Amino acid sequence: MPKFMLRGQYTIGGLEGAVREGFESREEYIRELAESLGVQVETMYWAYGDDDVVLILSSTDEAAVVALSLAVNMSGAVRLTTTPLLTAAEMDEAVDKLPEYRPPGLVLRDDD
């Protein structure tokens, strides 16, 4: 099943709200919201540093994951980034499809 990593940074207002609500309560709400879209929260961690929250989601419905991300970001309380996660087999499949790529400024001549 496709997996996604979500990393969130709370705004001051969002963090104040999470503190008032309680982090366990907030996590329960986020899990229920995701499940309402058919998205499973595999794991969720609170953090400090660059990220305040990190989630690993799984869903066969990529649009549902995007909808969840859009809803959270549109709230203005959290800046969320969503990253699709790939298996080694999926990376190998991509390697099998690698095109020839010419970097900018590199011109190949027939006489080289």
PyMOL commands that set and color helices and strands:
alter all, ss='L'
color gray80, all
select helices_A, chain A and resi 12-21+23-36+62-75+88-95
alter helices_A, ss='H'
color red, helices_A
select strands_A, chain A and resi 3-10+40-46+53-58+78-85
alter strands_A, ss='S'
color yellow, strands_A
deselect
rebuild
show_as cartoon
